[in-house]
């Protein structure tokens, strides 16, 4: 059943939308008809910007999880026992738009599996890429006169021609450091989307860890791996710590031949980068390992790696190079010089460039998986966001849409068996308000068809929303599309507007589509006198709201941009608490950290005292978001979101509009920071 609701402050405010509707002013409260209908747009269909359009942006960008996309792949949820010890997952989007997931069995192997999916939700049963039982051999130099090859650390790349190449580290588990001739990297190729595979080919010999593979825009393919054998060959096997670093081989013919061709001692491929740490037993010891590389918008390569310091603590480093690695170091030197070493605590990083130009770094910290957004240069790095609530290690990320990526992480459980966790994360960055007037009638299919820039909120519950903007004659038009399977009286959507100079305005849409305006500073908000008009259409699966705000009436006119933030309050039917969802990495009390909406003309907004906190590097990824066990996703996702009970300190208490529920609690924060878990108590 559909109904429409119109919210008005005064008859004069309705005139804001009449020019766009082409109508004379109707009686107060009467809807203005227009063509089109009310529809809910998938966030996948928004933000299709030009390649690298945001590569040089200096405004904040944040990742926002999509709770509806979260799934777990385990024996319990799929019936496939091969997930019981799944680790080291690597997801790849294939040329036809479907997906393939690689993972290893157990911490040290010995097997490699893969699975196919068309939609990241429904998965075929895992199949075997490498089965160690088929790789037993006799060797009189080994302690038992025989050995078995273990397979670990599989990575893959989908080439520009659609072929899939996998690279996997192989070794004899028991004596791998002593017998580099029994270790190396295998490559296999598929020309049919991963349905069949070529025989394995050894493309490097020597002890190695964690190979990763990338195809550059030029077509050159590069493989990076943690090298061990060269240090042992030069300086001997160390009891406490062997020297590592990242080496590489490359191919200019689609992966059929590789340079250098390493088959014997000292097992030295081209050194890509390494960092000196300390002397060990009279010899230099280097680090920089578990490396992954991405190509930035300007052709620069950015590599992330884990660097182990003298205390054996791991930190994330970033190294920059041209495609030829022309500044790579000698075997006994640190290099290249262009690097940011030991930026923050973490291990097992992964890096990907988004189509819009920004860069996302995923890494593990204290068995949690964290995500950070960097600018297009990968030099200015944002605050961490904890992606999953379960403990594990060795995750990865893959770009799976124009404005989102998928994080993949293995949850490790000896008691219940492992599970591979997947969730989509949308990239929220500055959006442009097109220069158009809109008919404010709660029908969005026609007026907004050409406006695709949008912000997304939806990490805390099944309720999610997108926000789009247009601007004409100092009238700001806002489209709010809230997808919600269970609209209740406690549901509200709040849109915050500010110029960062102090006062902010808040537009609150209730479950019936009625809109109110408030103004305030910090946590104190009260009814405002600004002029606006709004219309909503309530659908069975959510609500569509159009709002027109006279910026002159609230003192926000003549701006080149505005700062915006959002809060979704959600109370599904039968729930006693209201979840509260906002931009995860932005501070609701500091408009400098909010997202940006930019207009065609006007002055830049003034900044508050102190520098804007656009990029933050120091926070640790604390365990502040905890999601209980879940099966494959359902419509309601029952019981998945924990709520906490402790009230905020008074100086941080958030004032909230009246609501139907006596208590509002919030899901465990998705901040990866050192701040304590915070909860909210309402004024209701």
C-alpha positions in Angstrom: 0.0 0.0 0.0 1.4 3.4 -0.9 0.6 6.8 0.6 2.2 10.3 0.2 2.9 12.8 2.9 3.6 16.6 2.5 5.4 18.6 5.1 5.1 22.4 5.0 6.3 25.2 7.2 4.2 27.9 5.5 2.4 28.6 2.3 5.3 30.8 1.0 7.8 27.9 1.4 5.8 25.7 -1.0 6.6 28.1 -3.8 10.2 26.9 -3.8 9.2 23.9 -5.8 6.4 25.3 -8.0 8.6 26.7 -10.8 10.1 23.3 -11.3 6.7 21.7 -11.3 5.3 24.2 -13.7 2.2 24.8 -11.6 0.5 27.7 -9.8 0.4 27.5 -6.0 -2.3 25.0 -4.9 -4.3 25.1 -1.6 -2.1 24.6 1.4 -1.2 20.9 1.9 -2.3 19.8 -1.5 0.3 17.8 -3.5 1.7 19.2 -6.7 1.5 16.5 -9.4 4.2 15.7 -11.8 5.2 12.9 -14.2 7.2 10.0 -12.9 6.9 7.8 -9.9 8.6 7.1 -6.5 11.4 4.5 -6.9 14.2 3.3 -4.7 17.5 3.3 -6.6 20.1 0.7 -5.9 23.4 2.3 -4.7 25.1 0.1 -7.3 23.5 2.3 -10.0 24.8 5.6 -8.5 28.2 7.3 -8.6 29.3 6.2 -12.0 31.9 9.0 -12.2 34.7 9.4 -14.8 37.8 7.3 -14.3 40.1 9.0 -11.7 37.7 11.9 -11.3 38.6 12.2 -7.6 42.3 11.3 -7.8 43.4 14.8 -6.8 40.5 15.6 -4.4 41.5 17.1 -1.0 38.1 16.6 0.7 37.3 13.8 3.1 36.4 10.3 1.7 35.1 7.5 3.9 34.0 3.9 3.4 30.6 2.8 4.5 29.7 -0.8 5.0 26.6 -2.3 3.4 25.1 -4.5 6.1 22.7 -6.1 3.7 25.6 -7.5 1.7 27.3 -9.2 4.6 27.6 -13.0 4.3 29.6 -15.9 5.8 30.9 -18.8 3.9 31.3 -21.8 6.2 30.3 -25.4 6.3 27.3 -24.4 8.4 26.0 -21.9 5.9 27.0 -23.7 2.7 27.3 -27.4 3.6 30.9 -27.4 2.1 33.5 -28.8 4.6 36.3 -27.2 2.7 35.5 -23.9 4.4 36.3 -25.4 7.8 39.9 -24.4 7.7 39.7 -21.7 5.1 42.3 -19.0 5.3 44.1 -16.4 3.1 41.0 -15.6 0.8 41.5 -13.6 -2.4 38.5 -12.4 -4.4 38.7 -11.5 -8.1 36.0 -10.0 -10.4 36.1 -11.8 -13.7 35.7 -10.3 -17.2 32.0 -11.3 -17.4 31.2 -9.6 -14.1 31.0 -12.7 -12.0 33.5 -13.6 -9.2 36.0 -16.2 -8.2 37.3 -16.7 -4.7 40.6 -18.5 -3.9 41.6 -19.7 -0.4 44.0 -22.1 1.2 43.2 -25.0 3.6 44.7 -24.3 7.1 47.5 -22.0 8.2 50.4 -23.7 6.4 48.4 -25.3 3.6 48.6 -27.8 2.0 45.7 -27.4 -0.4 44.3 -24.5 -2.5 40.6 -24.2 -3.4 38.5 -21.8 -5.4 34.7 -21.1 -5.8 32.6 -19.2 -8.3 29.7 -16.8 -7.7 27.5 -14.7 -10.0 26.4 -12.2 -7.3 28.7 -12.6 -4.2 25.8 -14.2 -2.4 25.2 -17.6 -3.9 28.4 -19.6 -4.3 29.1 -22.9 -6.0 30.9 -25.6 -4.0 34.7 -25.1 -3.7 36.9 -26.9 -6.2 40.5 -28.0 -6.0 43.3 -25.9 -7.6 46.1 -27.8 -5.8 45.8 -31.0 -3.8 49.0 -31.8 -1.9 48.3 -35.5 -1.9 49.0 -35.5 -5.6 52.5 -34.0 -5.1 54.3 -36.6 -3.0 57.8 -37.5 -4.2 60.9 -39.5 -3.2 64.0 -37.7 -2.3 66.9 -39.4 -0.5 68.3 -36.1 0.9 65.2 -35.6 3.0 64.9 -37.0 6.5 62.3 -39.7 5.6 63.5 -40.2 2.0 60.3 -38.7 0.7 58.4 -35.4 0.8 55.2 -33.7 0.0 54.7 -30.3 -1.6 52.5 -27.9 0.4 50.7 -25.0 -1.3 49.9 -21.7 0.3 49.3 -18.0 -0.4 47.4 -18.1 -3.7 46.8 -14.8 -5.4 45.3 -14.1 -8.9 44.8 -11.5 -11.5 42.2 -11.2 -14.3 44.1 -10.0 -17.4 42.9 -7.4 -19.8 42.1 -10.3 -22.3 40.0 -12.1 -19.7 42.6 -14.8 -18.8 43.0 -15.6 -15.1 46.5 -16.2 -13.8 47.1 -17.7 -10.3 50.4 -17.6 -8.5 50.9 -19.9 -5.5 53.9 -20.5 -3.2 55.0 -24.1 -2.9 57.5 -25.7 -0.5 58.4 -28.8 1.5 56.9 -27.9 4.8 59.4 -29.5 7.2 62.7 -28.5 5.6 61.8 -25.7 3.2 64.5 -23.3 4.4 67.2 -25.9 3.9 66.0 -27.0 0.4 65.2 -23.9 -1.7 65.4 -26.1 -4.8 62.1 -27.7 -3.5 60.4 -24.4 -3.1 59.2 -21.7 -5.5 56.1 -20.1 -7.2 53.7 -22.0 -9.4 51.6 -20.3 -12.1 48.4 -21.7 -13.6 46.3 -20.1 -16.3 42.6 -20.3 -17.2 41.2 -19.0 -20.5 37.5 -19.9 -19.7 36.8 -17.9 -16.5 38.3 -20.3 -14.1 36.4 -23.4 -15.2 39.5 -25.3 -16.4 43.2 -24.7 -15.7 46.5 -25.3 -17.4 49.2 -27.5 -15.8 51.3 -25.7 -13.2 54.5 -24.0 -14.3 57.4 -23.1 -11.9 58.2 -19.5 -12.6 60.6 -19.0 -9.7 62.7 -21.3 -7.5 63.6 -20.5 -4.0 62.0 -20.1 -0.6 59.3 -17.4 -0.7 56.1 -16.2 0.9 52.9 -14.5 -0.1 53.3 -13.8 -3.9 51.0 -11.2 -5.3 50.4 -10.4 -9.0 49.3 -7.3 -10.9 48.9 -6.4 -14.6 49.8 -2.8 -15.4 48.0 -0.6 -17.8 50.8 -1.2 -20.2 50.1 -5.0 -20.2 53.3 -5.8 -18.3 52.7 -8.4 -15.5 54.6 -8.1 -12.2 54.8 -10.6 -9.4 56.0 -9.6 -5.9 57.0 -11.9 -3.1 58.8 -12.1 0.2 62.3 -13.5 -0.5 64.2 -15.6 2.0 66.7 -17.8 0.2 69.1 -15.0 -1.0 69.7 -13.9 2.5 70.4 -17.4 3.7 72.7 -18.0 0.7 74.7 -14.9 1.5 74.8 -14.7 5.2 73.8 -18.2 6.4 70.7 -19.5 8.2 70.0 -17.5 11.3 68.5 -19.0 14.4 66.5 -16.0 15.5 65.7 -13.9 12.4 66.4 -14.3 8.7 66.6 -11.3 6.3 63.6 -10.8 4.0 62.5 -8.0 1.7 60.4 -7.9 -1.5 61.6 -9.3 -4.8 59.9 -9.4 -8.1 59.8 -11.0 -11.5 58.0 -9.6 -14.6 56.5 -10.7 -17.9 56.0 -8.8 -21.1 54.2 -11.5 -23.1 51.1 -12.2 -21.0 52.7 -14.4 -18.4 54.3 -17.0 -20.7 57.9 -16.1 -19.9 59.4 -14.3 -16.9 62.4 -12.2 -16.1 64.7 -12.9 -14.3 64.4 -16.7 -14.7 65.6 -17.9 -11.3 66.4 -21.6 -11.0 69.6 -21.8 -8.8 71.5 -20.2 -6.0 71.6 -17.5 -4.8 67.9 -17.6 -5.8 67.9 -13.8 -6.3 65.1 -12.2 -8.3 65.1 -8.4 -8.8 64.9 -6.7 -5.4 62.0 -4.3 -5.5 62.2 -2.8 -2.0 63.6 -3.6 1.4 64.3 -1.8 4.7 67.3 -2.3 6.9 66.4 -3.1 10.5 69.4 -4.4 12.5 72.5 -6.6 12.6 71.8 -10.3 13.3 74.8 -12.5 14.1 77.1 -10.1 12.3 75.0 -9.7 9.2 72.5 -7.1 8.0 68.8 -8.0 8.4 66.1 -6.4 6.2 62.4 -6.4 6.2 59.4 -5.4 3.9 57.3 -8.5 3.2 53.8 -9.7 2.3 53.6 -7.0 -0.4 50.8 -6.0 -2.7 51.1 -3.3 -5.5 48.5 -1.1 -7.3 48.9 1.3 -10.1 47.8 4.9 -9.3 46.0 7.3 -11.5 49.3 8.9 -12.8 51.1 5.6 -13.5 53.0 5.6 -10.2 53.1 2.2 -8.5 52.2 2.1 -4.8 53.2 -0.9 -2.8 52.0 -1.8 0.7 53.9 -4.2 2.9 54.3 -5.3 6.5 57.6 -4.2 8.1 58.9 -6.1 11.1 60.9 -3.9 13.5 63.7 -4.8 15.8 61.2 -5.8 18.5 59.4 -8.0 15.9 56.4 -5.8 15.9 54.7 -5.3 12.5 53.9 -2.0 10.9 52.5 -1.0 7.5 54.9 0.8 5.0 54.2 2.2 1.6 56.7 2.4 -1.2 56.4 4.4 -4.4 58.1 3.7 -7.8 57.9 4.0 -11.5 56.8 0.9 -13.5 60.4 -0.2 -14.1 61.4 0.0 -10.4 64.4 2.0 -11.5 65.3 3.1 -8.0 65.3 -0.4 -6.5 68.1 -1.0 -4.0 71.2 -3.2 -3.9 71.0 -6.3 -1.8 72.6 -4.6 1.2 70.8 -1.3 1.0 67.4 0.2 2.0 65.3 1.5 -0.9 63.7 2.9 -2.9 64.1 6.3 -1.2 60.5 7.3 -2.0 58.7 5.6 0.8 56.7 6.0 4.0 58.1 3.5 6.5 56.3 2.1 9.5 53.3 4.3 9.2 51.0 2.5 11.7 50.7 -0.8 13.4 49.4 -3.6 11.2 50.3 -6.7 9.1 49.2 -8.5 5.9 48.1 -5.4 3.9 46.3 -5.3 0.6 45.8 -2.2 -1.7 43.5 -1.3 -4.5 42.8 1.9 -6.5 39.2 2.8 -6.8 37.8 3.7 -10.3 37.3 7.3 -9.0 41.0 7.5 -8.2 41.2 7.2 -4.4 43.1 4.3 -2.9 41.9 1.8 -0.2 44.3 -0.1 2.1 43.1 -3.2 4.0 45.3 -4.8 6.7 45.1 -6.8 9.9 45.6 -5.5 13.4 45.3 -7.6 16.5 43.2 -10.2 14.6 40.8 -7.5 13.3 40.6 -6.3 9.7 40.9 -2.6 9.1 40.3 -0.4 6.0 41.7 3.1 5.3 41.0 5.5 2.4 44.0 7.3 1.0 44.0 10.1 -1.6 45.0 9.4 -5.2 48.7 9.7 -4.4 48.4 7.1 -1.6 50.4 9.5 0.6 47.6 11.0 2.7 45.8 8.3 4.6 42.6 8.4 6.5 41.5 7.0 9.8 41.0 3.2 10.1 37.6 1.5 10.0 37.1 -2.0 11.4 35.5 -4.0 8.7 34.4 -7.2 10.5 33.6 -8.2 14.0 35.2 -11.6 14.1 38.8 -12.4 14.7 41.0 -13.7 12.0 44.0 -12.7 9.7 45.1 -12.5 6.1 42.2 -10.7 4.4 42.0 -8.8 1.1 39.9 -6.4 -0.8 38.7 -6.3 -4.4 37.0 -3.5 -6.4 33.6 -4.9 -7.4 31.8 -1.8 -8.6 32.1 1.8 -9.8 31.9 3.1 -6.2 32.4 0.1 -4.0 34.7 -2.7 -3.1 34.3 -6.0 -1.3 36.4 -6.9 1.8 37.1 -10.6 2.4 38.3 -11.9 5.7 38.7 -15.4 7.3 37.1 -15.7 10.7 39.3 -18.3 12.6 37.5 -20.6 15.1 39.0 -23.9 16.3 35.7 -24.7 18.0 33.2 -23.9 15.2 35.3 -24.1 12.1 36.5 -21.2 10.0 34.4 -19.0 7.8 35.1 -16.5 5.1 33.4 -13.2 5.7 32.4 -10.9 2.8 30.9 -7.4 2.8 30.6 -4.5 0.4 31.9 -1.1 1.3 30.7 2.0 -0.6 33.1 5.0 -1.0 31.6 8.3 0.2 33.4 11.3 -1.1 32.5 14.8 -2.3 29.4 14.9 -4.5 28.4 17.6 -6.9 25.0 19.3 -6.8 23.8 19.7 -10.4 22.4 23.0 -11.4 18.7 22.0 -11.7 15.4 22.7 -10.0 13.3 19.8 -9.0 9.5 19.3 -8.6 9.1 18.5 -4.9 6.3 15.9 -5.0 7.9 12.7 -3.6 8.3 11.3 -7.2 11.9 11.0 -8.2 12.1 8.7 -11.2 12.2 11.5 -13.8 13.5 14.6 -12.0 16.6 12.8 -10.6 17.4 10.5 -13.5 20.4 12.5 -14.5 21.8 13.0 -11.0 23.9 10.1 -10.0 26.3 11.6 -7.4 25.2 10.3 -4.0 26.2 9.5 -0.5 25.3 6.1 1.1 24.6 5.1 4.7 23.8 1.5 5.7 26.3 -0.2 7.9 24.4 -0.8 11.1 21.1 -2.5 10.1 19.0 -3.6 7.2 17.8 0.0 6.8 20.0 2.0 4.3 19.7 5.3 2.5 21.2 7.3 -0.3 21.3 11.1 -0.6 21.5 13.2 -3.8 21.5 17.0 -4.3 20.7 19.7 -6.9 20.9 23.5 -6.6 19.1 26.4 -8.3 18.8 30.0 -7.2 20.0 29.3 -3.7 17.4 26.6 -3.3 19.0 23.3 -2.3 17.1 20.2 -3.4 17.7 17.0 -1.5 16.5 13.5 -2.5 16.5 10.9 0.3 15.8 7.3 -0.6 15.5 5.1 2.4 15.3 1.3 1.8 13.7 -0.3 4.8 11.9 -3.6 5.0 10.2 -2.7 8.3 9.2 1.0 8.7 8.1 1.7 12.3 7.3 4.7 14.3 10.9 4.8 15.6 12.5 5.2 12.2 13.9 8.5 11.3 16.4 9.9 8.8 18.4 13.0 9.7 20.3 15.2 7.2 22.8 17.7 8.7 23.9 20.8 6.8 26.7 23.2 7.9 29.4 25.5 6.6 31.7 24.4 9.5 31.7 27.8 11.1 29.6 26.6 14.0 25.9 26.3 13.6 24.4 23.4 11.8 20.9 22.6 10.5 19.2 19.3 10.7 16.3 18.0 8.6 14.6 15.0 10.1 12.3 12.7 8.1 10.0 10.5 10.2 8.5 7.2 9.2 5.4 8.8 7.8 7.4 11.1 5.6 6.9 14.3 7.6 9.9 16.6 7.7 11.0 19.0 10.5 13.9 21.5 10.6 16.1 22.1 13.6 19.3 24.2 14.2 22.0 23.8 16.8 25.6 23.6 17.8 27.1 20.4 19.0 24.4 18.3 20.7 21.8 21.0 21.3 19.2 21.3 18.5 15.9 23.1 18.5 13.2 24.0 16.0 14.4 26.4 13.3 12.6 29.1 11.3 14.2 28.4 7.9 12.0 28.0 4.9 11.7 24.6 3.2 9.2 22.3 1.6 9.1 18.6 1.4 7.1 15.7 0.0 7.4 12.0 0.6 6.0 8.8 -0.8 6.0 5.8 1.6 6.5 2.5 -0.2 6.2 -1.1 1.0 10.0 -1.4 0.9 10.9 2.1 2.1 10.3 5.8 1.6 11.2 8.5 -0.9 11.5 12.1 0.3 12.2 15.3 -1.7 13.2 18.4 0.2 13.8 22.0 -1.0 15.6 24.3 1.4 15.9 28.1 0.9 19.6 28.5 1.9 19.1 32.3 2.2 16.6 31.7 5.0 19.2 29.9 7.1 22.3 31.9 6.2 24.0 29.3 4.1 23.7 31.1 0.8 26.6 32.1 -1.6 28.6 29.1 -0.7 30.8 27.0 -3.0 30.0 24.0 -1.0 28.4 22.7 2.2 29.3 20.1 4.8 26.8 17.3 5.2 26.3 14.4 7.5 23.6 11.8 8.2 22.0 9.7 10.9 19.7 6.8 10.3 17.6 5.7 13.2 16.1 2.3 12.8 13.7 0.2 14.9 12.6 -2.9 13.1 9.2 -4.4 14.1 9.6 -6.4 17.3 12.9 -4.8 18.2 13.1 -2.9 21.6 16.0 -0.7 20.6 16.7 1.8 17.9 20.0 1.4 16.1 21.8 4.6 15.1 23.9 4.7 11.9 26.0 7.6 10.7 29.1 8.2 8.6 31.4 5.8 10.3 34.7 7.7 10.3 33.3 11.3 10.5 32.8 13.1 13.8 29.2 14.3 14.2 30.4 17.1 16.4 33.1 18.4 14.0 31.8 19.6 10.7 35.3 19.8 9.3 35.2 16.0 9.1 31.9 15.8 7.3 31.3 15.0 3.7 31.1 17.7 1.1 28.5 18.8 -1.4 29.9 21.2 -4.0 28.0 23.7 -6.0 28.8 25.3 -9.4 29.6 28.7 -8.0 30.0 30.6 -4.7 32.5 31.0 -1.9 34.2 28.2 -0.2 32.8 27.5 3.3 34.8 29.0 6.2 36.6 26.5 8.4 36.4 26.2 12.2 39.5 27.0 14.3 42.3 24.5 13.7 43.2 22.5 10.7 40.5 20.2 9.1 40.9 16.6 10.1 40.8 15.2 6.6 43.5 12.5 6.9 44.4 10.8 10.1 47.2 8.2 10.5 47.6 7.6 14.2 44.6 5.7 15.4 44.8 2.0 16.2 42.2 -0.4 15.0 40.4 -1.3 18.3 37.8 -3.9 18.7 34.8 -1.6 18.8 32.4 -3.2 16.5 31.1 -6.7 17.3 28.7 -8.6 15.1 27.5 -12.0 16.4 27.4 -15.1 14.4 25.2 -15.1 11.3 24.1 -17.4 8.6 23.7 -16.4 5.0 22.0 -13.1 4.8 18.2 -12.9 5.3 15.8 -10.1 4.8 15.6 -9.1 8.5 19.1 -10.2 9.6 17.7 -11.1 13.1 19.9 -10.7 16.1 23.1 -9.7 14.2 23.7 -6.3 15.8 24.8 -6.0 19.4 23.7 -2.9 21.3 25.4 -1.5 24.3 23.9 0.1 27.4 26.2 2.7 28.9 25.3 6.4 28.5 27.7 8.9 27.0 29.5 11.4 29.2 27.4 14.5 29.4 29.8 16.6 27.3 29.3 14.1 24.4 25.7 13.4 24.8 23.7 13.7 21.6 20.4 15.5 21.7 17.8 13.5 19.7 14.3 14.3 18.4 11.4 12.7 20.2 10.8 9.0 19.3 8.4 6.2 20.2 10.9 4.0 21.9 11.9 4.8 25.5 15.6 4.0 24.9 17.9 4.5 21.8 21.0 2.4 21.7 23.6 2.2 19.0 25.3 -0.8 17.4 28.9 -1.2 18.4 30.8 1.5 16.6 32.6 0.7 13.4 35.4 3.1 14.4 38.8 1.5 14.4 40.2 3.9 17.0 41.4 4.1 20.5 38.3 5.8 21.6 36.1 3.8 24.0 32.8 2.2 22.9 30.1 4.9 23.1 26.4 4.5 23.4 23.5 7.0 23.5 20.5 7.5 25.7 17.6 9.4 24.2 15.5 12.2 25.6 12.3 10.1 24.9 
